Amino acid sequence: MKYSITTTKVKASKVNTLDFNNIPLGTTFTDHMFVCDYDNGQWVNPRIEPLHLIPTHPAAMALHYGQAIFEGMKATLDTHGNPMLFRADRNAARLNTSAERMGMPNFPEDLFVEGLKQLVALEHNWIPPKAGSALYLRPFMYADEPFIGMRAATHYKFIIMASPAGPFFSKRIKLWAEKQYIRAAAGGTGEAKAAGNYAAAIRPTELAKAKGYDQVLWLDAVEHKYIQEVGTMNIFFKIDGQFITPKRDGSILDGITRMSVITILRDKGYEVIERAITIDEIKAASKAGKLEEAFGTGTAVGIAYIQEIGVDDQTIHVSNESPVGLEVNNTLDAIKTGKIEDKFNWMIKIEKELV
Ligand SMILES: Cc1ncc(COP(=O)(O)O)c(C=O)c1O
């Protein structure tokens, strides 16, 4: 192996304190984290250590100039209780797409996957066994050089944390097609998983929630008519038998669930078109009774079925059934839990005894 990852273990694991039947969302973290430093132009000292607070200089550049990017993915158990990762290589590649846009150094993709594997191997007892549950993994990179002035930082940290997540039963969601605020413009940072993108989405999301919606449906920055994506999901529509999802144009995240759903749909014989699609087209399809399905796709939920979309003072209704979406969701789940053959070679198996 090219990289030597040193491991310092906790004296006693906290895993016994977790009620696996009632896992609080986003507030429980496993015993360890993976850490690596960028210093003098290279990534050094990859290590797994007990989770701990990180001393931060008040001038750390991420706090001022926002060089901070992240990833999100899940480890699951197969039917024999062995841990697996879903398409971690794609997360590694996407982190580097984000890093390039934000003027940050690339992180070696093989070390990204190796760090995940070793962390999950060590923390395998934290993977909730219940169907639909998983160990959420949060790799991220930020500028921790103390400096006041606008330039790329010269010192960064790359960290992976892990947080157990219970089953996510999503009700049908209501989206608000946002015309005042935008998420991304051509040439901006829409395709990067940059922390600032999420900061800018908080206020519009709060306003949409106050109106009774679950999430914002983002539209293009110029004409406010082309559909981009949902809060933390890409979006698919089934119109007159054909699936349509907004094409990647630099403004939407290259979702790993999105690319997997496209593959599964095509494998099942459905036609999937990646193209520009307007909110008016969706409205017209709904009126004509041709909007057969609409769903969001993302790591957190898998597939979230859409009930309606609010736009201006109107409501676009989606059919109450999503049989194909449901079928695709079941296929994705079955691949992620080893219940069916991994025919696309997406799963990365982890040996529990690695560490
Ligand atoms: C803005 C945005 N779009 C789409 C997605 C879905 O991407 P993925 O399927 O890789 O989770 C996410 C979640 O990471 C997201 O934050």
The ligand as an SDF file (V2000), in Angstrom:
LIG
                    3D

 16 16  0  0  0  0  0  0  0  0999 V2000
  -26.9850   20.5970   -3.9990 C   0  0  0  0  0  0  0  0  0  0  0  0
  -27.0680   19.1150   -4.0910 C   0  0  0  0  0  0  0  0  0  0  0  0
  -27.5830   18.5430   -5.1980 N   0  0  0  0  0  0  0  0  0  0  0  0
  -27.6660   17.2100   -5.3380 C   0  0  0  0  0  0  0  0  0  0  0  0
  -27.2350   16.3540   -4.3320 C   0  0  0  0  0  0  0  0  0  0  0  0
  -27.3070   14.8720   -4.5190 C   0  0  0  0  0  0  0  0  0  0  0  0
  -26.0210   14.3490   -4.7040 O   0  0  0  0  0  0  0  0  0  0  0  0
  -25.7060   12.8460   -4.2610 P   0  0  0  0  0  0  0  0  0  0  0  0
  -26.6420   11.9800   -5.0250 O   0  0  0  0  0  0  0  0  0  0  0  0
  -24.2790   12.6410   -4.6660 O   0  0  0  0  0  0  0  0  0  0  0  0
  -25.9160   12.7690   -2.7960 O   0  0  0  0  0  0  0  0  0  0  0  0
  -26.7030   16.9020   -3.1490 C   0  0  0  0  0  0  0  0  0  0  0  0
  -26.2350   16.0270   -2.0690 C   0  0  0  0  0  0  0  0  0  0  0  0
  -25.0580   15.8070   -1.9590 O   0  0  0  0  0  0  0  0  0  0  0  0
  -26.6170   18.3050   -3.0260 C   0  0  0  0  0  0  0  0  0  0  0  0
  -26.1220   18.8590   -1.9080 O   0  0  0  0  0  0  0  0  0  0  0  0
  1  2  1  0
  2  3  1  0
  2 15  2  0
  3  4  2  0
  4  5  1  0
  5  6  1  0
  5 12  2  0
  6  7  1  0
  7  8  1  0
  8  9  2  0
  8 10  1  0
  8 11  1  0
 12 13  1  0
 12 15  1  0
 13 14  2  0
 15 16  1  0
M  END
$$$$
